[in-house]
Amino acid sequence: MIWNLIYRSLRQHALSTLVTAGSIALASGLLLTVWVVKTQSQAVFAQTNSGFDAVLGARGSKLQLVLNSIFHLESSPGNISAADFEALRRNPMIGGAIKTAIPIAVGDSFQGWRVVGTVEKLFAEIEYAPGKRYALAPGGRNFKIGEHEAVVGSFAAKRLGWKLGTTFHPQHGVSEKAERDHDELYTVVGILEPTSTPVDRVIWIPLEGIQTMSGHNPLAKAEISAVLIQLRAPTAGLMASNLINQSGGKLTFAYPIGTIVAELFNKIGWFDQVLTLLAWLVAAVASGSVLVSIYNSMSARARDIAILRALGARRRTVFGAVVGEAAVIGVLGAALGFAVYAVLGGAVAAIIQAQTGVVLEPWKFNAVFWWAPATLVGLCVLGGFVPALKAYRLPVAETIAPVS
Amino acid sequence: MSLLTIKDLVKSYPRPGRGARLSGRAPGEPASNAASEHRVVDIAEFSLAAAEQLALRGESGSGKTTFLNLVAGILAPDRGSIVLDGREVTALGEAGRDRLRAETIGYIFQTFNLLQGHTALENVELGMAFGRGVDRAHAVELLRRVGLGDKHGHFPRQLSTGQQQRVAVARALSNRPQLVLADEPTGNLDRRNAREALYLIREVCREEGAALLLVSHDERVLAQFEQMRDFAFLNRALGTATP
C-alpha cells in the first residue's frame, strides 16, 4: 500500500518531483564526472609514457620537459646539441644503461597540430605500451629519412581530414596562429592506427626535416629538442638522474616519467579539491531541495495525511510514505544522474582526448558509481525525515474537519 | 445485541489562551484542573445495535464531531468506556485504534475528504487499504452501486459535488464496516443531491448490514430516520441533557 501512496503522491506532484529529481540528477552527474575525471586522469596520465622510461632535454623543469616531449603540450625548455647527447652516450656509466634512445625535434605545427621530427625507429621498433607496437592504417608506410614525408597520428588525421597523399606546408611555431608557412611541401605516406596516447595528435616527419627546415636557425641542424629513452633497468634511471641532474651541466634527465606527471596533479590538487567541493555543495543543495520541496507542500498535504489517518493509516505508514517519497525522488535523480554523466563525462573525456590525446574511459567501473548515488539517496532520505516527522505528528481531528 | 456501548464518556479541551489544543490531552498526559478545561463531551450512556440506523440532531459546536471522533478512535477520551464490537476502544493504544477504525468503521465527512490526487476508484480502495487489504472487485462493485460505474478513472475535480459524495459513500463502505459514522454528510449538497445521497447511504448500509450513526442539524435529513435522538439531551456537557 505504501508504494501506491508514494506513486500517487509523486504523480500528483509530478512537476515538483521532476524538478527536484532533475536537480539531484545534475548534482549526481556533476559528482560522477568530477570524480571519474579526477581519478582516471591521474591514473591514465601517470601511466602515459608512450613506452619510454625517461626523457633527456635541456636544463630546466622536468615537468615541462615531459609535458612537451611525451604529451606534446607546453613549449620546449630548449634544445640540446646532438654532440652533448653522443658524449653522454659514450659515458660508460650512462651509455650502458640506455637500451633505446629516440631523438625528437619540435617547434613547428600545422593549423595547431604539432609537427615533430623523429627517427624511423620510433614506429618500427618501439612498443608504446607493453606488447603494443605502432601500426599503420592499410596502404600506409613509415616515412623515409631524407624525404619530405609524414606519418600522421590517427586523431590528427581524422580532425584534419587527411588521407594518404595529402600534402602540406609545416608552419613555424606551435600555436594555432603560426607565424608563417615553411617552403617545404610534405606528403602524408602513413596514418597511424589509434593508440590512445598523445602520439595520436602529432604529425611526425623525419628528424632532419625539422633541423633543416627553411627559416630555422642554421645552428638547429646540430640540435635536437629531447631524447626519449628506454632503460635497461630502473636502477640505471636513478643513477643517470643523479649523475646528470646534479652535475650542474646543460642537461636535464626526467625520470621516472610517471612520478613527474604525478607532480602536475599535486600542483593542481587545489583545483581538484575545489571541483569536488563544488560537486558536493551542489549535491547538498539538491538534497536540501528534496526537504524544501516536500516540506513546502506539507501544508497542502496535511489534509490528505489526516484523511489517510482517519481511514486507519498508522503514523508509521504516513511517516514511511513521506520518507519513501523522498527516497524515490533520490533514486530517480540518481538514475537520471547517469544520463547527465553520460553527456557531461563524455564531453569532458572528448575534450581531454582532443587536448592531450589521452583517452579516458567514462564507463570503466569506478567505485563512485555506487557510493555517489547511494550517498545522494541517503541525503534525500535524511531530507525526507523532517517533513515525515511533521506528518507523523499531525493532529488528525484538527486537520481533517472543523469541529461541530 | 449492542454493537456500540458507551458509558461515562468525557472529553475536554484546554480553554483558549492556555495552550489550547483541539486534539486535547495526549495519552499519559495528566489532567489539568477544571477551570483550565472546557468540557466538550460528557455522555452518561449511549448504545447502538448492529445494523441499526440512528440520527443525532445537534447544532454546530455541540460536540457532535468530537463524539464521532471519539467513537472512531481518532481522539482519546479523558475517561469513560467505548465498547465497539466487543472491544474496549479506550483500552487500545493508538495503533490498535487505527486498526479498529480501518477494519470496523466507515467514516463519511461533510466535506467528503477525497484525496485529490487519487481517482474515484483509488479513493474507494483507500477505504480498505489499511484494514484487510484492497479488493478491487469490491471497489468496482461499490462504485457501480453508487452510480459511478463509468467514472473509475475520474479525479475528484472532474466530478460534481454530488458525485464526490457518492465516492465518499462508496469509500466508507469499502472495508465492509460494521459501523458507518456520517458527520453532516449532506451539508455541502443541494436539496436534490442531499436527498439522493442520504437515500444512498442508508440503502447501502442496509444492504451491507452496517449500522449507521449520522449526525446533522438539518431537519429534512433527520426527518428521514425512524430513530432520532437529540444530541443536546445526550451530551451533559451542554447543560441540557436529561437525567
Interface residues (C-beta under 8 A of the other chain):
Chain A: M1 N4 R8 S9 R11 Q12 H13 R303 D304 I307 L308 R309 A310 L311 G312 A313 R314 R315 T317 P395 V396 A397 E398 I400 A401 P402 V403 S404
Chain B: R21 L22 S23 V40 G58 S60 G61 S62 G63 K64 T65 T66 N69 A72 I74 L75 E94 A95 D98 R99 R101 A102 E103 Y107 F109 Q110 T111 N113 L114 L115 Q116 G117 H118 E122 L126 G127 A129 F130 G131 V134 R171 N175 D183 E184 V215
